[in-house]
């Protein structure tokens, strides 16, 4: 999975130990991992609606220059990271033998998750509005981190409940 992929651990030692114990008791944890993946995809997509990190921290607001550019381009949305909804729609999971990975194959996913400083990806020569050669940084400005992938405290509780329910059905 290109773009951004995260391996997340549950936040508390007690939760990690409990889930490890529950998974060890499962004959085949793959369906459980699938259920966790589906839950985390939905949880991650809701972070876009809330415009907040998994821990509830609000994302940094858009700069006035970004809002002006959106208006100039005819975009009516002032919501963060959702002009095209491509990133939000791209969140997927992948079940593996020992867990589940959550991520996005979108090429700019990691930049929005982690942020990037102006020029972090180099630069190129291009033309300005008047057709003159001009040096462009990549990215052209600082992009703040707006984490959307992660495990919240509520996700931890849900994952433990999914494990308990799964063991009850086996």
ABEGO torsion letter per residue (X at the ends): XBEBBBBBBBABAAAAAAAAAAAAABABAAAAAAAAAAAAAAAAAAAAAAGBBAAGBBBBBBBAAAAAAAAAAGBABABBGAAAGAAAAABBBBBBAAEBBBBBABAAAAAAAAEBBBGAAEBBBBBBAAGBBBBBBOBABBBBBBBABEBBAAAAAAAAAAAAAAAAAX
